[in-house]
Amino acid sequence: MRGHSSGVLSCLERERLEEELSEVRDRGRNVSRLRHLTRPERMVLEEREQAARMRLRDHDAEHGCQR
């Protein structure tokens, strides 16, 4: 972790984004265990996961604080 305060904030933000991605993935797995997902439902979950993954990737590219 960087000593610079913006580096610390970036790492905290990265942790938040990682958690967001994990929650989206977990939600999709949990719902699909409970019942069969329709195609539109699957597409929405995939879009949310892709968006969370892109936010994390963009953060890494901007701040360079990937692990």
Helices and strands as residue ranges (DSSP letters): H 5-34, H 39-63
